């Protein structure tokens, strides 16, 4: 908390400075296990003025009452502690005086409020979205406590500290505040302080803080000295024992001691003592000799040791057996705990799971957005669009020389003709996806299940729409559908929704399709454009065209000599390493092209064989004139979530109704059997 001096407003109003959004961390959470930080979006721009409410609409005993609005609240500032707000308390309001008095003695607290449906909280408790629409202030006691102990409310700071050019001390001191206030003068309801009083007050607070910091550092150093002394004592004890073993016996009549355990300096130590010494040395970061490790191993397998001493030694060193010890006999004597050993290790072995979803690679090339679209109004299942058709006939006209005998006007010298008209009907089909899941899955999943399903349906729906406009074919016969040329499609297959770019060029108007002969050249793009209408009339306006290629052709484009030498479209033939235009027409790769084929390829006739994927070896180039196509929506994608209480389960359903139509059969052309 900050040290704040009680200052009333110029008009005598009560002003509070409130830390309404205190910053925390995963280690510093509120009583709900959650925390704000600087990344929390509190939408201060959306709610510039919010109400101050007493205790979230409850009375001091915690019972719900009609909310008591204490006054208006505005955002004040943001610092390392969090977001601060300025609250003007209207004196006439109920509970106003008790909040003001609590603020003066440092016992007032605050709690921000938001709309539950706008709040977003991450799995680790981090509050990501929290639009602040209400701020509660109240006096503590009788069980009234904020969820976050750092959310404080205090009298408003005036300009005297800023004018003095000083920083506020970290801790609030109500006693000093009150005693100083008794000696201050009041003018027009404003408490004034002499400059020397301000300086003395701040100096005392800073001194107290520095003394507290010094005491904390002193205590920490003393604790560290104790730890260092204890470690040094253990090391010296080990060294002393080792020194003893290096001396010969000093009594008469006894031969020098013969080494039993590899190094005589370790002979006088038990296996437990030696193991402890090794661990102490390792804890201090000192190197442990190979002789010490080998001596410990030999002690363990000493055949002359008594059974009870052997068991005692083993218990000492089981948890500290050196990894360097590789003696086979020793391994037989000292069993090793392993991760696969049930009852001796495996019970404590777990598998970590991340709550961050590892997402699939997605691609939607924006093809659908390039087509004109309409929405079919309610009350109709399809829509007709008027078409411009055959033009009136033009004639050579002679000079008028005769008069109409009936009308007595000059006789008509121009033969009449008619302008053709037509209509195009676009019908819609319905696409949908549905997932059922249990209530337990929403509670136990480490991933937020419903939001993830919603996002996945939305993204996969976008990919479906792109696959539809490129590949759709509603032909239901055996070996006739371009997306299942080797079999019979199911009535529910996604590509049965309508007819798209490929179907028009490959089947409906075969004159608009050509084989590339199993090769790829830059001329394939030019030849594809020329297929669109008589002498390529539909491709006459390059600004109204675009190419769509499958991913395999997209990468094969880089092998074209013209691409390497940049001599086709010198201004921007290559962008970022790939062919972006050909003959001035933009090229879009789509990973929804030839959807369903394992490698997104087609057979030599430009059709996908789902039954024999090995037949799919070629690519394709589509040329599309989007102004000759129209997307008609009856229902744009909807996503609905339903709960079934009687089975404790949920259902999420995505639905859309749409159709695709072309004005005439020159709207697309294709080169298939493209070498890749």
MIKEGU-362574 format. One line per 2 residues: number of its first residue (from 1); their letters; for each residue x, y negated, z of C-alpha. Coordinates in steps of 0.001 Angstrom, whole numbers, padded with zeros to 6 digits. Layout:
N
NUM) a) X:Y:Z  ...
This chain:
676
1) xx) 000000:000000:000000  001017:-003606:-000431
3) xx) 001199:-006222:002307  -001553:-008769:001573
5) xx) -002497:-011885:003490  -006208:-012583:004044
7) xx) -007263:-015451:001775  -010799:-016498:001047
9) xx) -011833:-017914:-002305  -012214:-021607:-002937
11) xx) -015983:-021308:-002518  -015648:-019177:000591
13) xx) -016395:-015890:-001220  -014807:-012630:-000137
15) xx) -012373:-011259:-002708  -010769:-007842:-002605
17) xx) -007803:-006461:-004479  -008530:-002759:-005096
19) xx) -006245:000032:-006312  -009144:001810:-007998
21) xx) -007135:004185:-010261  -004045:005340:-008301
23) xx) -001400:007144:-010361  -000431:010624:-009243
25) xx) 001330:013696:-010645  001012:017509:-010634
27) xx) 002732:017331:-007222  000528:014482:-005947
29) xx) -003127:015320:-006560  -006346:014162:-004963
31) xx) -008638:016300:-002807  -010250:017725:-005968
33) xx) -006878:018965:-007258  -006790:016320:-010004
35) xx) -004702:013242:-010757  -004543:010087:-012879
37) xx) -001414:008784:-014578  -000420:006070:-017042
39) xx) -001673:008253:-019940  -005217:008456:-018535
41) xx) -007584:006549:-020853  -009845:004491:-018573
43) xx) -011394:002434:-021429  -010923:-000947:-019759
45) xx) -011780:-002627:-023065  -015180:-000929:-023174
47) xx) -016248:-001892:-019634  -014656:-005287:-018802
49) xx) -017078:-005988:-015937  -018418:-003184:-013730
51) xx) -020390:-003179:-010454  -018883:-002649:-007017
53) xx) -021070:-000168:-005114  -021034:000775:-001450
55) xx) -019948:004418:-000967  -021304:005736:-004334
57) xx) -024913:004853:-003430  -024937:006394:000072
59) xx) -025333:004927:003547  -022506:005031:006123
61) xx) -023738:008454:007263  -023454:009821:003721
63) xx) -027182:010055:002981  -028356:009015:-000524
65) xx) -030014:005579:-000627  -030874:003024:-003286
67) xx) -027436:001878:-004518  -026106:-001248:-002800
69) xx) -024346:-003361:-005432  -021815:-005472:-003549
71) xx) -020758:-007663:-006489  -018956:-007772:-009847
73) xx) -015598:-006081:-010516  -012968:-006965:-013132
75) xx) -009687:-005395:-014157  -006759:-007223:-012527
77) xx) -003430:-005625:-013448  -001478:-002370:-013830
79) xx) 001769:-001497:-012026  003661:001617:-011004
81) xx) 000962:002429:-008425  -001955:002374:-010875
83) xx) -004787:000145:-012146  -005897:-002699:-009836
85) xx) -009272:-004435:-009839  -010620:-007699:-008424
87) xx) -013895:-007401:-006492  -016031:-010351:-005384
89) xx) -018243:-009273:-002468  -021520:-011117:-002134
91) xx) -021883:-011853:001585  -025649:-011449:001630
93) xx) -025454:-007834:000522  -026018:-004975:002935
95) xx) -022757:-003455:004272  -020762:-006404:002807
97) xx) -019386:-007597:006156  -018255:-004161:007306
99) xx) -016362:-003665:004030  -014710:-007092:004357
101) xx) -013681:-006482:007977  -012317:-003046:007072
103) xx) -010326:-004596:004229  -008760:-007110:006608
105) xx) -007599:-004443:009058  -006380:-002091:006294
107) xx) -009019:000641:006680  -011080:-000044:003535
109) xx) -010849:002496:000746  -012038:002805:-002843
111) xx) -013220:005425:-005321  -013863:004968:-009035
113) xx) -016868:006456:-010789  -017421:007682:-014363
115) xx) -020066:009410:-016494  -019550:013213:-016308
117) xx) -020246:013757:-020002  -017458:011334:-020948
119) xx) -014818:012813:-018612  -012089:015115:-019960
121) xx) -009744:016994:-017588  -006805:019152:-018686
123) xx) -006182:022625:-017249  -003388:021333:-014997
125) xx) -005739:018844:-013305  -004593:015841:-015342
127) xx) -007537:013481:-015945  -007201:012593:-019647
129) xx) -010452:010606:-020191  -012095:008616:-017353
131) xx) -014177:005592:-018497  -014438:003456:-015344
133) xx) -018085:002368:-015105  -018383:001891:-011335
135) xx) -016085:001196:-008372  -017118:002146:-004841
137) xx) -015606:000395:-001812  -016320:001350:001793
139) xx) -014993:001413:005322  -013439:004671:006502
141) xx) -014472:006636:009559  -017376:008961:010406
143) xx) -016268:011308:007652  -016072:008654:004912
145) xx) -012884:009294:002951  -011911:008785:-000710
147) xx) -010862:011738:-002831  -007489:010002:-003305
149) xx) -005732:008649:-000223  -003895:006045:-002349
151) xx) -007111:004300:-003473  -007065:001245:-001192
153) xx) -009061:-001964:-000912  -007561:-005077:000682
155) xx) -008066:-008857:000800  -007150:-010610:-002421
157) xx) -003616:-012049:-002791  -003501:-015754:-003679
159) xx) -000833:-017773:-005437  001317:-018548:-002377
161) xx) 003533:-015477:-002806  003922:-015978:-006578
163) xx) 004787:-019628:-006066  007421:-018637:-003509
165) xx) 009043:-016370:-006153  009126:-013306:-003887
167) xx) 008165:-009632:-004189  005566:-008171:-001872
169) xx) 006775:-005598:000706  005672:-002010:000185
171) xx) 003789:-001407:003472  000757:-003316:004762
173) xx) 001021:-004442:008406  -002448:-005417:009714
175) xx) -001174:-006386:013196  001305:-008884:011811
177) xx) -001360:-010111:009418  -003856:-010819:012163
179) xx) -001389:-012476:014568  -000092:-014730:011844
181) xx) -003608:-015645:010851  -004328:-016900:014357
183) xx) -001610:-019549:014025  -002507:-020675:010504
185) xx) -004499:-023723:009582  -007728:-023539:007594
187) xx) -008782:-026055:004975  -011984:-025737:002914
189) xx) -012206:-022083:003945  -008669:-021313:002640
191) xx) -006027:-020022:005070  -002795:-021986:004654
193) xx) 000689:-020919:005725  003825:-022975:006256
195) xx) 006739:-022136:003991  008920:-021049:006922
197) xx) 006124:-018737:008123  005913:-017079:004698
199) xx) 009668:-016622:004520  009868:-015224:008063
201) xx) 006977:-012850:007422  008539:-011468:004257
203) xx) 012039:-011274:005756  010729:-009216:008679
205) xx) 008880:-006841:006357  011934:-006346:004127
207) xx) 014154:-005786:007173  011765:-003168:008541
209) xx) 011697:-001345:005215  015489:-001337:004945
211) xx) 015840:-000015:008498  013378:002767:007745
213) xx) 015302:003709:004583  018593:003737:006513
215) xx) 017147:006013:009203  015849:008415:006555
217) xx) 019250:008547:004831  020995:009078:008163
219) xx) 018706:011982:009053  019195:013591:005634
221) xx) 022995:013319:005941  022961:014856:009413
223) xx) 020934:017811:008134  023325:018346:005229
225) xx) 026318:018202:007595  024729:020939:009711
227) xx) 024248:023173:006657  027842:022605:005452
229) xx) 029213:023376:008927  027281:026649:009153
231) xx) 028465:027794:005714  032067:026872:006563
233) xx) 031813:028824:009811  030666:031975:007992
235) xx) 033426:031661:005395  036093:031267:008100
237) xx) 034773:034355:009876  035087:036420:006710
239) xx) 038603:035084:006098  039612:035924:009688
241) xx) 038405:039505:009355  040285:039853:006091
243) xx) 043495:038528:007696  043292:041079:010494
245) xx) 043243:043942:008018  046509:042769:006489
247) xx) 048495:043278:009794  050144:046608:010716
249) xx) 049299:048210:014100  051459:046703:016903
251) xx) 051510:049711:019226  054227:052360:019397
253) xx) 054058:055872:018109  051519:055270:015355
255) xx) 052372:055355:011670  051305:052432:009380
257) xx) 047667:052579:008385  046979:054373:005063
259) xx) 044617:052618:002652  041285:054383:002306
261) xx) 039149:051961:000362  041309:050559:-002480
263) xx) 042636:047569:-000505  043795:047767:003096
265) xx) 042512:044307:003988  038944:045601:003669
267) xx) 039433:048848:005627  038427:047367:008989
269) xx) 035150:045984:007584  031949:047990:007428
271) xx) 029988:048081:004177  027436:045690:005684
273) xx) 030104:043190:006796  031843:043319:003414
275) xx) 028555:042840:001579  027734:039802:003745
277) xx) 031151:038293:003072  030740:038726:-000689
279) xx) 027351:037002:-000609  028719:034057:001429
281) xx) 031611:033566:-001005  029241:033693:-003955
283) xx) 026919:031193:-002263  029821:028750:-002046
285) xx) 030636:029277:-005714  033960:031050:-004978
287) xx) 035235:033964:-007064  034880:037466:-005597
289) xx) 037803:039773:-006423  037346:043060:-008246
291) xx) 039147:044793:-005332  036460:043651:-002884
293) xx) 033700:044960:-005145  035414:048304:-005682
295) xx) 036107:048674:-001947  032418:048091:-001201
297) xx) 031441:050802:-003695  033909:053301:-002282
299) xx) 032668:052674:001265  029151:053542:000136
301) xx) 030101:056933:-001249  032569:057926:001478
303) xx) 031897:061588:002056  033335:061479:005605
305) xx) 030931:058793:006810  028307:059796:009336
307) xx) 024740:060004:008071  023444:057339:010441
309) xx) 026282:054925:009548  025756:055675:005865
311) xx) 022057:054796:006099  022845:051606:008008
313) xx) 025356:050478:005378  022988:051203:002523
315) xx) 020261:049079:004112  022682:046168:004392
317) xx) 023763:046082:000774  020727:047263:-001245
319) xx) 019657:043728:-002059  023191:042518:-002855
321) xx) 024713:045352:-004908  027248:043728:-007329
323) xx) 026366:043966:-011025  030032:044633:-011834
325) xx) 029902:047980:-010012  029684:050669:-012696
327) xx) 030983:053781:-010908  028696:056681:-011823
329) xx) 029073:058401:-008451  028196:055218:-006649
331) xx) 025055:054826:-008741  023952:058261:-007633
333) xx) 024412:057273:-004009  022692:053823:-004199
335) xx) 019333:053900:-006019  018524:050889:-008206
337) xx) 015096:049213:-008142  013795:048635:-011686
339) xx) 010878:046879:-013363  009442:050238:-014436
341) xx) 009682:051828:-010969  006157:052075:-009550
343) xx) 006102:051147:-005869  009700:049883:-006023
345) xx) 009568:046933:-008354  006955:047270:-011089
347) xx) 004182:046003:-008783  005801:042566:-008699
349) xx) 006374:042256:-012436  003862:040080:-014283
351) xx) 003389:038573:-017713  003161:034808:-018150
353) xx) 000412:033346:-020328  000488:029814:-021689
355) xx) -002719:027776:-021627  -001597:025886:-024739
357) xx) -003131:027543:-027784  -000730:028525:-030599
359) xx) -002789:027486:-033584  -003079:029034:-037032
361) xx) -001711:027268:-040102  -004577:025420:-041788
363) xx) -004994:023663:-045115  -007752:021569:-046568
365) xx) -006553:019645:-049605  -009298:017022:-049646
367) xx) -010834:018349:-052877  -014437:018146:-051633
369) xx) -014097:014468:-050727  -013274:013645:-054367
371) xx) -016730:014733:-055581  -019733:012370:-055548
373) xx) -022297:013493:-052962  -025959:012913:-052131
375) xx) -028260:013905:-049285  -031533:015565:-050273
377) xx) -034330:013844:-048288  -036535:015714:-045851
379) xx) -039542:017424:-047391  -037645:018787:-050401
381) xx) -035580:021938:-050838  -033783:020843:-054021
383) xx) -033332:017737:-056134  -033515:016885:-059848
385) xx) -031125:014348:-061309  -031956:012517:-064577
387) xx) -029395:013015:-067347  -028366:010781:-070191
389) xx) -028659:012925:-073349  -028646:012496:-077155
391) xx) -028180:008902:-078355  -030621:007206:-080783
393) xx) -029746:007648:-084511  -027973:004864:-086352
395) xx) -028810:004183:-090064  -027651:002025:-092912
397) xx) -030358:-000632:-093249  -031424:-002424:-096474
399) xx) -032609:-005997:-096700  -036323:-006465:-096023
401) xx) -038234:-007483:-099167  -041789:-006131:-098681
403) xx) -044713:-006967:-096482  -046860:-004591:-094463
405) xx) -050240:-004469:-096183  -052169:-003996:-092944
407) xx) -050306:-006107:-090430  -049230:-008713:-092968
409) xx) -045751:-008817:-091445  -042422:-007917:-093052
411) xx) -042215:-004180:-093560  -039823:-002311:-091229
413) xx) -036583:-001374:-092942  -035083:000628:-090011
415) xx) -036107:004263:-089458  -037027:005001:-085858
417) xx) -035377:007687:-083718  -035505:008921:-080139
419) xx) -033064:008949:-077250  -032660:012321:-075589
421) xx) -033364:012789:-071868  -032793:015621:-069482
423) xx) -032684:016628:-065818  -030382:018737:-063695
425) xx) -031654:020559:-060637  -029303:021252:-057735
427) xx) -030442:023835:-055219  -028868:024435:-051843
429) xx) -027771:027518:-049937  -027135:027978:-046242
431) xx) -023814:028919:-044672  -023438:029827:-041021
433) xx) -021130:031286:-038386  -022058:032576:-034916
435) xx) -020111:033689:-031835  -021481:035267:-028640
437) xx) -019422:035276:-025441  -019927:035991:-021752
439) xx) -020028:033599:-018832  -017000:035331:-017334
441) xx) -014952:034446:-020406  -015592:030725:-019894
443) xx) -014573:031014:-016247  -011511:033249:-016588
445) xx) -009996:032188:-019921  -006795:030132:-019669
447) xx) -007980:028291:-022798  -011073:026069:-022619
449) xx) -013229:028459:-024593  -016244:026468:-025837
451) xx) -014271:023381:-027007  -011805:025641:-028812
453) xx) -014591:027502:-030625  -016206:024203:-031632
455) xx) -012946:022855:-033046  -012206:026135:-034835
457) xx) -015644:026202:-036454  -015253:022618:-037609
459) xx) -011832:023161:-039209  -012681:026518:-040777
461) xx) -015902:024946:-042096  -013845:022328:-043939
463) xx) -011728:025078:-045482  -014878:026994:-046485
465) xx) -016242:023941:-048319  -013036:023580:-050340
467) xx) -012978:027302:-051159  -016631:027021:-052224
469) xx) -016220:024176:-054750  -013200:025885:-056354
471) xx) -014170:029568:-056338  -017935:030013:-055776
473) xx) -019745:032520:-058001  -023291:033681:-057200
475) xx) -023220:036639:-059649  -024359:039719:-057707
477) xx) -023653:042452:-060294  -020966:045126:-060139
479) xx) -017546:044151:-061574  -018869:040772:-062751
481) xx) -018119:038346:-059923  -014844:036453:-060421
483) xx) -014063:036814:-056690  -014652:040600:-056583
485) xx) -014120:041785:-060141  -013320:045338:-059066
487) xx) -016419:045958:-056961  -019871:044750:-055955
489) xx) -020054:041702:-053666  -022214:041682:-050559
491) xx) -025160:039313:-050545  -023672:037607:-047464
493) xx) -020204:036926:-048962  -019233:033247:-048686
495) xx) -018603:032875:-052432  -022235:033824:-053190
497) xx) -023354:030344:-052039  -023290:028854:-055562
499) xx) -021051:028282:-058597  -017836:026258:-058632
501) xx) -015048:024985:-060873  -013581:028382:-061851
503) xx) -016954:029984:-062588  -017912:027206:-065029
505) xx) -014681:027501:-067042  -014129:031281:-066872
507) xx) -017710:032522:-067368  -020340:029862:-068074
509) xx) -018358:028109:-070817  -015533:030412:-071877
511) xx) -014424:027851:-074478  -013008:025871:-071579
513) xx) -010580:028624:-070563  -007256:029810:-072000
515) xx) -004533:032292:-071120  -001059:030913:-070435
517) xx) 000379:034206:-071681  002012:035082:-068377
519) xx) 004348:032094:-068490  004407:028505:-067186
521) xx) 005357:025413:-069138  004592:021733:-068728
523) xx) 002428:021964:-071867  -000011:024210:-069951
525) xx) -001277:021086:-068189  -001776:019275:-071493
527) xx) -003452:022278:-073136  -005840:022606:-070167
529) xx) -006986:019006:-070554  -007595:019502:-074276
531) xx) -010164:022240:-073510  -012609:019743:-071981
533) xx) -015127:018985:-074719  -014690:018397:-078422
535) xx) -011080:017378:-078984  -010763:016985:-075195
537) xx) -013203:014068:-074971  -013980:014741:-071301
539) xx) -010273:014308:-070568  -009973:011038:-072487
541) xx) -010010:008932:-069318  -007025:010151:-067299
543) xx) -008052:008086:-064270  -011148:010287:-063878
545) xx) -009291:013626:-063813  -007300:015688:-061367
547) xx) -005571:019065:-061500  -005971:021791:-058855
549) xx) -003370:024564:-058694  -002954:027577:-056438
551) xx) 000065:027590:-054062  002069:029918:-056304
553) xx) 001852:027548:-059282  002598:024654:-056905
555) xx) 005983:026167:-056050  006630:027454:-059589
557) xx) 006282:023868:-060891  009707:023128:-059465
559) xx) 011317:025501:-061989  010073:023497:-064981
561) xx) 012931:021831:-066912  010845:018694:-067363
563) xx) 010512:018380:-063604  014235:018739:-063103
565) xx) 015025:016078:-065715  012055:013754:-064885
567) xx) 011294:013055:-068538  007492:013560:-068502
569) xx) 006336:010850:-066109  009451:008883:-065376
571) xx) 007888:006564:-062802  007019:009323:-060303
573) xx) 007255:012833:-061736  008699:014150:-058474
575) xx) 007584:013067:-055020  009151:014631:-051945
577) xx) 010565:017461:-054019  007326:018587:-055736
579) xx) 005537:017817:-058982  002781:015375:-058043
581) xx) 001577:014352:-061534  001565:015766:-065031
583) xx) 000829:013523:-068023  -000349:010840:-065611
585) xx) -002915:013091:-063870  -002553:013841:-060143
587) xx) -001953:017463:-059068  -003424:018888:-055838
589) xx) -002306:022282:-054484  -005004:024157:-052577
591) xx) -004473:027124:-050284  -008191:027947:-050752
593) xx) -007629:028677:-054483  -008193:032419:-055207
595) xx) -009344:032825:-051575  -009656:036473:-050611
597) xx) -006659:037661:-052614  -003739:038691:-050415
599) xx) -001253:036408:-052154  -003831:033850:-053368
601) xx) -003290:035165:-056905  -005619:036495:-059640
603) xx) -005363:039173:-062321  -004363:038434:-065903
605) xx) -007981:037409:-066689  -008047:034798:-063902
607) xx) -010296:036881:-061630  -009650:038278:-058139
609) xx) -009604:042042:-057605  -010369:042702:-053944
611) xx) -010273:046476:-054368  -006807:046675:-055973
613) xx) -004800:043754:-054660  -001782:044844:-056718
615) xx) -003613:043661:-059862  -003475:040078:-058591
617) xx) -000151:038747:-059902  -000878:035469:-061740
619) xx) -001684:031843:-060987  -004048:029290:-062520
621) xx) -004350:025590:-063380  -007735:023846:-063104
623) xx) -008558:020477:-064650  -011622:018827:-063074
625) xx) -013589:015704:-063907  -015222:014890:-060533
627) xx) -017745:012336:-061824  -019399:015199:-063739
629) xx) -019993:017129:-060489  -022235:016380:-057529
631) xx) -022357:017780:-053991  -025898:017825:-052591
633) xx) -026331:018159:-048823  -029576:019132:-047224
635) xx) -027943:019600:-043830  -024399:018662:-043036
637) xx) -022609:020960:-040628  -024210:021270:-037201
639) xx) -022717:023069:-034193  -025028:024096:-031344
641) xx) -024326:025823:-028029  -027041:027850:-026270
643) xx) -026901:029538:-022874  -028837:032723:-022074
645) xx) -029235:032770:-018307  -030806:036232:-018197
647) xx) -027604:037765:-019582  -025105:035138:-018360
649) xx) -023884:034627:-021914  -023524:031913:-024511
651) xx) -024059:031565:-028239  -022372:028988:-030452
653) xx) -023769:028588:-033983  -022541:026478:-036903
655) xx) -024858:025894:-039891  -024811:023868:-043113
657) xx) -026997:023668:-046242  -025429:022361:-049417
659) xx) -025243:022914:-053159  -022952:022038:-056068
661) xx) -023988:021105:-059588  -022339:019950:-062822
663) xx) -023786:017590:-065407  -022661:019627:-068402
665) xx) -020309:022481:-069153  -017351:020221:-069938
667) xx) -016848:019306:-066264  -013876:021665:-065741
669) xx) -011329:023719:-067691  -008830:026382:-066670
671) xx) -005559:027965:-067777  -005279:031435:-066239
673) xx) -002609:034161:-066474  -000005:031565:-065467
675) xx) 003441:032988:-064735  004608:032349:-061190
